[in-house]
């Protein structure tokens, strides 16, 4: 099985090391094509107004000066054009990708790009309180087994699988749960105002870190309770109830 690893934290990210360890437990044909720099929050952006450049580190490790989607496209269509990968793994992201985060996540976008190219794709992320205190040993301990179980179960061609690991030591993880996408009850993003050395104003995005109170069965609740969350996601965004209501409303005019 040929596996392509990518991410949104960049080619030098610690989480990419964990992802490669997971992949190498599954196959001896593991490749890396990742963004040259961090691209968190890039969502499904493609670089259309600038040329794409690829840097080769060794025979199976490359970076792309672009977004996570760029990295997957270049990986599949150029770097691995002799034989497409059988599986794409994206991550392991330094931070959870849950609830509404999935719409802006570059980690999940890389998986969606793989799915769009007809390749089964899984996104993996690690919850943590502090960026420099991520428990990488947890996805490394559980990741390969989880991926094997997902592969054995299978999933539709228009779906990607979103896996999140809790901020717990490997032996403290309280099981695995297949979940639905949750929704936070508070908007957490804020823009902090700062001053540069010339007196100019600039802003830096941050998150409040306030916990919501999600219902059982959601990705948020599973992570809060120390379980590994597995959520199947797809790009079909049409809200069918509203579609039916609007159809009736338009007909009546």
N, C-alpha and C positions, 0 to 999 in steps of 0.2 A: 504494500500500500504506500503510495506516494503522498506525503503530507506537506502542505505549504503553511508555514507559520507567519503571521503578521500581527500588527497591533496598531495602537494610536499613540503610545508613549515613546516611540522612536527606537531606532536600531540598537541603542546602547542601554535600553531600559532593563532594570533588574527583572521585571515581570516576564520579559521575553526569554530570559534564561530559564525561568520556571516552565514556560510553555514548551521550550525545546526539550527539557527533561521529560515532560509529560509525553510529548510526541515520540521521543526516542524509546519510550517503553512500549510504544505501539508499532513502531516501524523502524527499519534501518535506512529508509529513504526519506529523510527529512530536509526540507529546504526553508530558508528564511528570506523573505522580501518584505521589508518594513520601511516606514517613513524615516528619512534621515534625521528629522527633528520631531519633537513632541507635537502631536496634532490633536490633543484632547479637545472635544467639543466640535470637531470638524464635521460631524454628521456624515452625509453621503456626498460631500463636495468632491468635484473633479476639477483638476487644473486644466482650464481651457484657454487661458490667455497667455500662458507662458510655456516654454519648452520643458519637457521632463528629462531629467538626467538620472542615470543609474550608476551607482558606485558598487564595485565588486570588492568584497572583503576576502572571500575565499571561494572555493568551488561551489559551495551551496549557501552562501550568505551574501545578500545584496541589500542595498538601501536605495530608496527613491526619494528625490527631492520633491515631495508632493504629499498628498493626503493619504489616509488609509485606503480609500477606494482606488486611488492612483496606484498604490503599491500592489494591491491585489490584481488589478487589470494588467499591469506590467509584468507581474509575476506569472500570471497564467498565459498571457498572449505573447510575451517576449522571452522572459528568462526560462520558462518551462515549456516553450512552444514545441519541443520534441515529444513531450508526453505530459498531458495535463495532470494536475494533482487529483487524487481520489477523495481528498478531504482537506478542508481549510480550517485551521484553528487560529483564532484571533485572541490576543491577550498576552499573558494574564494581566489585566488592567490593574493599575495601582489605585484602587477605589471601586466601590460597587457601581453597577449599572442596573438600576431598578426603576420601576414605576415610569414616570415621564422622562427620566434620564435616557431611556432607550431611543428617543427620537433625536437626540443630539450626540449620542455617543459615537465616537470614531471607532471604538472597538467593535460595536455591533454593526456599524456601517460596513466595516471590512467583511464581516460575515454575510451581510446582505449583498454585497458586491459579488462575493463568491457564489451565493445562491443564484444571483441573476445570470451568472456565467454557467449555470448548470452543475455546480459542484456542491455537495453537501458541506455545510459550514456550521461551526459552533463557536460562540463567543464565550470567553471565560474572564471573570473579574473577581477581585478580592476586596472584601469590605475591610476597612481599617479606620481607626480614630485619628491616627497621625500618619502622614505620608511616609516618614522615615522609620515607622515602626510596623510596617506591614509584615504579617506572618506568612512569608513565602513558603514555609515548610508545610502549610496546610493544603494549598492546591497541589504541591508536589507530592504529598502523601496520598491524596484522594483523587487527583485529576485523571490519571490514566484509567482507573477503574470506572469512574463516572463516564468518561468518553466511550469506553468499551460497552457499557450498559446502554448508552444512547444509540450507539451504532447497531447493537444487537436488536434493539427495539425498532429502529428505523423511524423516518418521519417524511412527510410529503415534500415534494420538490420545491414548493413555494414557501417553505418554512425554514427559519433558522432556529437554533436552540441556544438560549441564553442561560449560562450557568454562573451563579454567584456563590462564592465561598464566604462563610462568616468570619468575623474577627475573633477566632478562637484557635487554640493549639489543636493540632491534628487529632489527639485523643479526647478532646473536649467537644468535638462536633457532635451535635445531637441528632444525627440522622440526615436523610435526604428527602426532599419533598418536591413533587411536581406542582408548580404554582401557576397562578394567573398574574398578569401584570397589575400591580397595585397603583394607587394614586395618593399622593400626599395631600393632607388637608391644610397645608400652609405653603406659601411661596417662599423659598429659602434663598434664592439668589439676591445678592446685594452688590452695589458698586461703592467701594470705599474711595473717598477722595484723598489724594496725597499731593505733595508739592515736590517738584524737582529742584535741583540746585540752582536753577536760574529763575526760580520763582513761579514757574509755570504749573498749571494744574493738570493732573492726570488721574485716571481712575483704574482700579484693579478689582476684578470680579472676585467674589468669595461666596461661601455658603454659611448659613447660620448654624447648621448642624442640628437644628431642632428636630426631634423625633415626632413623627405623626403617630396616630393610633390606628393602624391598618387592621382590617378584618382577617380572620383566619383564612388560609388558602392563598393569600397573596405573597408575592416575592418579598415585599417589605417585612411582613410578619415572620416569614421563615428565617430571614437573616437576623431580625431582632431576637428571635428565639434560639439562635445558634445552629440552624440547620442549613444545609446546602440547598439552594434553590435552583430548580430547572424549569425554565419557562419557554414553551414554543411560541415563536413570534412570526408574524407575516406582514406583508406590505399592503394587504387589502384594507384600505382605510375608509371605504364607503360605509356610512352608518345606515343600515338597511331600514330601520324604523323611521328615520327622518326621510329617507328616500321614498318610502311608501306614503308618508304623510304629505310630502311635497308633491308627489305625483297626483294624489287626489285633489290637492289644493289647486294645482295648475289646471287640471281637467275641468274643475268647476268654474273657471273664469270664462 
